[in-house]
Amino acid sequence: MLKDFLSVLYWWFVISGLGFIFLPLAIRLFNRFFDRGYLFAKVIALSCLSYFVWLGANAKFFPFSQKAILAAVFFGAAANFFLLKKTAQKQKKKLFSSQKALIFISEELIFFLALLFWSFIRGFQPHIEGLEKFMDFGFVNAILRSRYFPPADMWFAGKSINYYYYGHYLAAFLTKLSGLDSAYTYNLMIATLFALTFSLTFSLTANLILSTKRQSKKSPTTNYQLPTTIIVISLFFAFLICFGSNLHTPYYLIKDGPEKYWYPNATRYIGYNPPTNDKTIHEFPAYSFVVADLHGHVSDLPIVITFIAFNFSFLFHFKKKSSPDYLKLVFISLLLAITYMTNTWDTPIYLLFWGVASLFTFYHQKKKLSFPFPVVVFSLIILAGIVVFTLPFNLAFHFIPQGVGFVHSHTPPKQFLILWGQFILPSFFLIPILLKRKRLSFNSVFLLALIATALILLVIPEVIYIKDIYGKDYYRANTMFKFTYQAYVLFIFASAMIIKEIIQAPIKRFLKAPLLSFLLLIFASLLIYPSFSITGYYGPLKLSHYQGLYGLNFLAQRYPDDYQAVLWLKKIPDQPVVLEAAGDSYTDDNRVSALTGLPTIEGWLVHEWLWRGGYEKPQARAQEVAQVYQNASLNRAKKILKKYQVAYIFYGQKEKIKYPQSSYQRLSSLGTPVYRAGKTVVYKVK
């Protein structure tokens, strides 16, 4: 456990060090925030540095290496020092005052404790297996081995990854910078995303609420001392986004009893209870953190929260003046470009949010209908920036969706309310409060933009769906998943602002107290979820059950010979092709390529089917793998190995089960044994 703690401490030092270096830029971008965007500096640093290195590796200017990252950090530090000296000289005294130092230290402590806590939780079930983990870990390892980008697809030798992989690249970026083993950093990255989501939610919520408090004041928000009420509300909603579920949890706990409750059911409800041919997915961040898949929608959480925060900061100034701050527009474009490469679905979602928020702000300022010329200009600049920033990615990326269709089934009203009633109900309570006001504040307008966008995201899967490879039973599952996941995020911030609006509203105390108590009780009931999800996935949290952060022990326990061979292959330089059994998705198949980052001819079949836009090519490759192991002539087998430039053949437990006609003798005719561990053999192709 001490080794894990030291690893977490070192990892925290790396991330927070990057954030501190980019604090001057954060101050420039979030200059009206009471904390000057201190926590957001971590995301700004990762976004700017990672993109610079990624762009250079794509252009083949320099390889993806620790030296390149350190060089980027050096130039980033120089640029921020220049920015501090050039534009923030008047703010230096404020920045390093005792009041500001206390704010920074307090927020840093929140981030560190959240990082330490979730690292500790991951230590009870650190295994990088199950669900999508082989895919996610495989991407990270394949990126780590790639000198230049786009990175090689570890499950489709000879081709690059055809997926939005930037979130995995961020994990590889920090792994390369820190020098730690990816079997540790996978779990540290999950903990980092948890910690960033928690701490950024705290910061943004506090700034949203504080802006409401300060709008009638003349003094700037940045000079305001944070009241206890705001701290409590902000922490509460930080807990809610990281631990909360939906009303499915309290409803079925009351209906069926706690002994029958199974935590994944809150994410698999529509089409499952009762069973229909319209099965959907409606996850939320708390579930994502528990199951710990390093998927794009999870990696994108800190980025989209930063985007929401920056929109609030940017549009606050927009109501004061219409002339664009080009640095801020470029930053919006960069964030959306990274979002596109991390989880492509989120880009249209947050372009929608930008459009709604900016239009609401424009018409709130003008107080009359007119053509929103500044909004159009700013939007075109942002879109142009996204196109430019994502061009290297798109040149190698083939779009996966197959069009748009109209849905032929809808969510039953009862299930819709169970999933979203906890957010929709407070939104309706807000309406009479706002109607009584003669003039809405900018904060109220931004709140309405959050609610409007979230509601649109809930409606979209009830009208249209994005076509993909999933069958008729799951035809709108992915659309529901991606859109409602971000609706949950938007509703979190809207709900925090609603609570503050109700507190400040001129409502009689005998009505206000019950109303607030009722809403807080609803939100608090969502926090029951971790008592089922964490223990359900990780088991009893007893120190005697703690396993550590190393994620490959499962392989040592289940396939000890294969584990030793995998460790040997991890030491092989560059990225040669290794033949292993072609496998089925969501199984232990293709463990070698996933755990080493070395490409194989064919990996998880359904995944490659999705990424390659058809079943034929992955299936043909899978048949060729079978031919090499067991039923093709040696001449034919050698041609296949040459076709895919295979350097090594792996022959372990899964290969023997998958290809019963294979043998050591046959493979010895194709390669020379170069490593043995028990019954597992690695051959070097002749």
N, C-alpha and C positions, 0 to 999 in steps of 0.2 A: 504493500500500500504506500510506503514511503517513496518508492520509485515512481509510482503513478502520480503522487502529489508533486514531486519534483518535475515530472514531465508537464503536468498542468501548469505549474508555476512558470516554467520556461516558455511554454506555449503562450501563456497570458502575457509574458514580458514581450514576446515578439509582436503580438497583435497590438498591444497597447503602445508599444514603442512606435509602430507605424502610425497609429492614431495621433500620438503626440507630435510626430514630425509634421503631419498634415493639419495640425490645429489652426495655423494661420489661414489656410484655405477654407476650413470649416467656419471660422469667424467671418471671413469675407462672404460666404454663402448664407450663413445663418446669423447675420449680425443683429437681428432683433430678438433672437431667442435668449431667454434668461441665462441659459448655460452656454450660449454661443455655439451650439451644435457640437459640444465636446464629444459626446458619444458617437455622433454621426461622423466624426473625423476618422473613425476606424473603417467605416464603409467607404468613405471618400478615398482613403489611402489605398484600400484593397482594389477599388474600382480603377483608380488612375494608374497605379503601379502595375496591376495585372494586365490591364489593357495595353499599356506600353510594351510590356514584355511579349504578350500574345501577338501584338501587331508585328513586332520585330521578327518573331519566330515564323509567322505566316509569310512574311516577305523574304525570309531566308537571310535577313541581315545578320542575325546572330542566333545561336541555338538556345533552346529553352534550358537554362542552367542556373545554378546558384550564383555564379559570377554575374550573369546578365541581370538577375534580380537585385543583387547587391548594387550593381551599377545604377539600376533604376532608382533604388532607394537613395543613393547618393545624390543623383540629379533632382529627385523629388525633394530632398532635404534642402538642397541649394535653392531651388525655386521657391520653396516655402519661406526660407530665410529672407530671400529677396522680397517676397510679398509682405512679410512681417515688417521689414524695414521700410518698404516703399509706401504701403497703404495702411499700416496698422500702428504707426509710431504713436499716435495720439491715444491708442487703445492699450498700449503696453502696460500702463500703470493700472488700468482697470483689470486687464487680463491676469495679472499676477498679484492682485490685491488679495488680502486674506479672505475676503468674502468669496471671490471667484475661486480661489484655491480650495476652499471648503466645499464648494459646489462640485468642482472637478473630482476631488478626492471621494466625495460621497457617491457620485455617479460611477466612478471607477470601482468602488467597493461593491456596488450593486452588480456591475458586470462580472467582477471576479467571483463573487459568491455564487452567482447563477452558473458561471462556467464550472466552478468547483463542484457545485451540487449535482449538475447533470453528468459530469464526468464520473462522479461517485455512483450515480444511478446506473450508468452504462457499465460500470465495473461488475455489476451483478449478472449481466448477460451481454458480454462484449462480442460474442461470436458474429463474424461477418458472414452470415449465411441466412437463408430463408428470404421469402418475399423477393424484393428487387436487389438485394445486397450484392449478389455476384455481379450483376450488371453494373451497379454503381461503383463497386470497388474495382472492377475490371477497367472501367473508364479511367478512374484515377490512376491506376497502375500503368495503363497504356499511355496516358498523357505523360506520366513521369519518365517513361522510356523513350518518348518521341523527342528527337532533337529539333525537328521543325514541325510546323502545323500546316494543314489539319492533322491531328493525331491519328495513328493507325487504329482501325477497328480490331480489337482483340478476338472478335468472333467472325471475322470475314476477311481472311488474309488477303493482302494486296489492295484493300480499299480503306478509305478513311472513315471515321465515325460519321454516320449520317443521322445525327441527333443533336438536340440542343444540349451541348456538353459543358458550357462555360462554368456552371456551378461545380462540376467535377474538376474543371481546370483550376478553380479557386482553391479547392482542397489540395490539388497537386502543387499549386503555387506556394501555399503555406508549408506544405510538406518539404518541398525543395528548399525553401528559404530556411526552415528550421533544421533540416538535416535529420529529422526523426524518421523512423520506420513507418511506412504507410499503414501497417497493421495496427499501429497506435493512433496515427493521425486521423484515420477514418472515424474513430470514436471521439477523438478530440474535436473534430470538425462538427459532428452532430452536437456536441456540447457547446461549441462556439455559436452555432446557429440558434440554439436555445437561448444562450446568454445574450446574444445580440438582439433577438426578438424581444426578450424580456426587458432589457435595459433601454432599448430604443423606444419601445412602447411607453415605458415610464417617462422618458424625456419628452416625447411628442405629446403625450396626454397632458403632462404638466404645462407645456407651452401652449397647447390649445386652450386649456382652462384658464391659465394665467392671462392669456390675451383677452379672454372674456372679462376677467376681473379688472384689467387695466384700461379697457377701451374708453372709459369715461375719465381717465386720468391723463395728465399732460406729460408726466415723466415717462421715459422709455421703459419698455418691458424688461430690458436687460439689467436694470437697476433694482428690480423688485425682489424682495426676499421671499422665498417660497413658504407660504403658510402651511400649517400642519394638515389642514383639510385637503389641500391640493396634493400633498405628498401621499396621504392615505388613499385618495381616489386614484391617483396615478399608479400606485403600487397594486391596488386592487385589480385594475384593468390589465396591468402587466401579468398578474397571476392568472387572470381570466383568459388571456390570449394563449398562454403557455400550458394551462392546466384545464381550462373549461371545455365543456362539450356542448350539447344542445339539450332540449327538453326531453329527449328520448331517455336520458339517464334518470332524472327524478320521476318521470311518468311511469316507466316500467319497473322502477324500484318499488313504487307504491302499488302498482298493479300486480306484479308477479312475485315480489319479494327479492331481497338481495341475493339469496342463495341461487336464484335462477338467472341472474343478470350476467351477461357476457359483453365486455366492453366494445368489441368490434361491431356489435349490432347497431351502435349509434351511427356508424358510417356505411352500413349496408341495411337500409330500412325499406326504401322504396323498391318494390318488386320482390322483396324477401318476406315481408310480413303484411299481408298474406303473399304467397309465391305467385308471381305473374311473369309474363315474358317481357317486362319492362324493368329490368334490374338496373339500378343506378349506383353510383358512388358519390357520397357527400361527406368527404373527410373534413377535418379541421386541424389546426396546428398541433393541438395537444396529442391527438392520435399519431400524427407524423413523428413527433419527438419520441413517443414511446416505442414505436416499431422501428425507428431509426434507419429508414431507407434514405440514403443521401440523394434523393431525387430532386429534379429541378424546381418543383413547387416549394420544397423546403429550403433549398439553397437561395431561392429568390426572396424569401421573407424579409431579411434585413434590407435588401435593395428596394423592395416596393414600399417598405415603411419609410425609408429615406426619401423615396420619391414623393410620398404623401406629405412628409414634413417639408420638403423643399417647395412643393406646390403651395403650401400654406404660407411659407415665408415669401415666395416670389409674388403670389397674388396679393399679399398684404401691401406690397410696394406698388403693385400694378394699379391698385385703386388710387394711389397717390399721383402716379405719372404714367404716361403711355409710352414713353421712349424706352426701347428695349435695352436691357443689360445683356450684352452678347455673351459674356462669360457665363451667366446663369442659364441662358438658352442652350449654350453648348453643353453645360452640365446636365440639363434635362435630357438632351439628346443622348449623351453618353450613358446615363442611367437607363433610359429606355432601350438603348442598343444592347447593353449588358443583360437587361431583362429578356430581350428577344433571344439572345444566345443562351440564356440560362433556362428559361421556361417560356417558349414562344407565345403560348396562350396569353401570358400576362401583358404583353405589349399592347394588343388592341384593347384589353381591359383598362389599362391605365392611360391609354390615349383617350378612351371614352371618359375617364375620370377627369383628365386634363380639360377636355372639351366642355364637360358639364360645369366644372368649377370655374373655368375662365369665362364662360358665357354668363353664368350666374353673377360673377363678379362684375363683368362689364355692364350688364343691364341694371345691376344694383347701383352702380356708379352713375350711369346715364339717366336712370329713372324714366326712360322712354324707349320705344322700339326704334332701333336704327341699325344699320349694317355694322356688325362688329369687326370693323377693319383691323384694329390692333390684334384681336384674337386670331383672325385669319393669317395675318402676317407672321405672328409668333408661331402659329401652328405649322405654317409652311417651312419656316426656318428649322423647327424641331424635326419635322419629317425629313427634310433634306439632311440634317445631321445624322439621323438614324440610318438613312440609306448609306451615307458615307462611312459611318462607323462600322456598320455590319457588312459592308461590301466584301471584305476578305472571307468572312464566314459564308456568305451566300454563294460565292463563286464555287464552293465545294459542297454545298448543301442542296439536296433535292427535297422539295416540299413533300411532306408525308400525307396530310389530309387529302381526301378525294372529292371534295366538294361539300355543299351544304344542302340539307334536306329539311322538309317540314316534319315535325314530330307527329306520330299517330297515337300517342298516349300521353296522359297527363298525371301529375302527382295528385293523389286524393287530398282534399282540403284538410282533413284531420292530420295526415302525415306532413303536409306542408307547414301547418301550424306547430306541430311537435318539433320540426327541424328548425323553424325560423321565428316562431312566435315570441321567443325571448327578446328578439331585436325589433320585430314589427310592432309589438304592443307599446314599448316606450316611444316609438316614433309617432304613434297616434296620440299619445299623451302630450307630445310636444306641440301639436297643431294649435290647440286653443291658446297656448301660451304665446305663440308667435303672432296669432291673429289679433291679439289685444294690443300689440305694439304699433305705434304710428310709423316707426322706421326700423327696419332690421339692421343690425350691426353686420360688419363683414364676417365676424365669427359665426353668426347665425346663418349667413349665406353659405359659408363653407360647410357648416353642419348639414344644411339642406343638400348640398352637392354630394356629400358622403352618403346620405340616405338615398338620394335619387339614383346614384350610380349603383349602390348595393341592390336596390329593388329591381333595377333594370337587369342586373346580373342574375337575379332569381327568376325573372320572367323569361329570359332568353331560352333556357333549356325546356321551357314549356311551349315554345313556339318553333324553334329551329334546332338542328343539331349538326355537328361537323361529322361528316362521313369518314369512317376509318375501317379497319379490318375486322372489328368485333362484330359478332353475329347479331341476329335479330333480338335475342334476349337482352343484349347489352348495347343496343344501337345508340342510345344517348348517354351512356354511362360516363364516358370521358368528358363530354361537353358539360354534363351536370357537375362532375368533379371539379374541373378547372375553373368554371365560372363561379360556382357557389363557394369554393374555397376562398377566393378573394373577396367575395361578398361578406364572408365571416370577418375578414380582416378589417374591411371598411366599417362594418357595423360596430366593431369593438371601439373604435375611436368616436364614432357617432354616439354610441351609448354613454361613453364617459362625458361627452359634452352635454348630452341630454340631462344627465344627473345634475351637472352643474347649473344648467338652465333652470331646472326645477327648483334647485336650492335658492337661486337668485330671484325667481319669479315672485311677483306680488300676490302670492296665494295665502289664504288664511292658514294659520298654523295647524288648526284641527283637520284641515284637508291635506296640507303638505306633508306632515309627518307620516300619516298612513300611506300616502302615495309613494313617498320615498322608501318607506319600509317594505312595501309590496314589491317594488322594482328591485331593490337590493336583495330581497329574499329570493326572487327569481334568479338573479345573477349568481347569488351564493349557491343556489341549488345545483348550478352547473359545475361547481368546484368539487362536487362529490366524485366526479369521474376518476381522478387519480387514485382514489382508494381501491378502484377496481382495475383500472388500466395498468398502473405501475406494478401492482402485485400480480395481476394476471399475466403480464409479460415477463417480469423479472423475478417473480417469486418473493418469498419473505425477505425483507431487507435486514437480514442478520449479518453481522460482520463475518461470521463463520461461513457464509455463502458467497462472500465477495471473491471474485475471480480475477480482477485486474482489468486493465485496458487493452491488453494484447488480444487482437481479434482472431488469431489463427489457431488457438488451442483446440477448437472443435475438430480441426483436420487432424491434429496430432492424436486426438482421442479416438476418432472414428476411422481414419485411414493413416495409421502411423508410418507405414512405408512410403505412401504417397507424399506425406508431409515432409519427410526428409528429402525426397526428390524435388519437391517444390522449392524448398530452401536452397537446394543446389542450383536450380534453374534461376532463382532470383538473383544469383551472383553473376550470371552470364551477362556480359556487356552487350550494348546495342539492343536490337529488337528482332532477332531471328524468329522464323516461323517454327512452331512446335506442333506436331500432329498429336491430337488426342481425340477421344470419342466425341462425335457430334451428339449433342444432347437436347433434352427437352427443357423448356422454360420452367422456372421456379423449382428446380431440382438441384442436386449436388453435381450434376453434369457440368463439364467445362470448368471445373475447379482450377485446373492448371493455368489456363489462359486468364481467368479472372483474378487469380491470386498472384500471378507474376507479371501480367501486362504483356506477355508474349503472344502474338497473334496465332490463331489456329485456323484451319480451313473453314470450319463451320461450327458455330456455337449454338446458343439457345435458338431453336428453330422459329418459334412464334415471334420472338423479338426481331430477328433478322427479316422475317416475313414483313413485319411492320416497317422496319427501317428501309428495306429495299423495294417496297412497293409491290411485292408479289411473292407467291409461294414457290414458284418454279426454281429460281436460282438457289435459294437456300436448300431446298430439297435435293437438287442435283448435286450440290456440294456434299450434303450428308451421305448420299449414295456413293460418291467417290471416296469418302473417308472409309466407309464400310468395305469398299473394294480393296483399299490398301491393306486393311487389317486382316481380311479373311478370304475373299472369294475372287479376286482378280488374279490374272497371271502376274508373275513377277515383273515382266516387261511392262505390262499395263500399270502396275503399281508404281514403278519407277517413273513412268511418264507423268503420272498424277503428282508425285512428289516434286518433280522438276517443274511442272506447270505452276505450282504454288510456291516454289522456292523453299520447300520444307528443309530445315536444317537438323531438326531433332524429332524423334518419335518417342512419345511417352506411352509406356505400357504398364498400367497399374490396375487397381481393383475394378474400376468402372469399365475399363476397356475389355477386361476379361468377361465381365457380365454382358456387356453390350454386343460383343463379337465372340461368341463361344467357339467359333472355328479358327480363331486366331491362335498363334503359338509363338513361343520364344524362337523356335527354329525358323519360322517364316520371317519374322522381323529381323533376325540375324542375317538374313539374306539381303535385307534392304539397308541395314546400317550396322555400325559397330557399337557394342555396349560401352558407354563412357561413364555410367554411374549406376550403381546398384544399391538398393536399400531393401533388404528382405526380398520380397517377391516382386518389387517394383523395379523396372529397368528403364533407363533412358538411353536411346540409341542415337548416335550421330550418323546422319544419312551419308552413304558412301558417294 
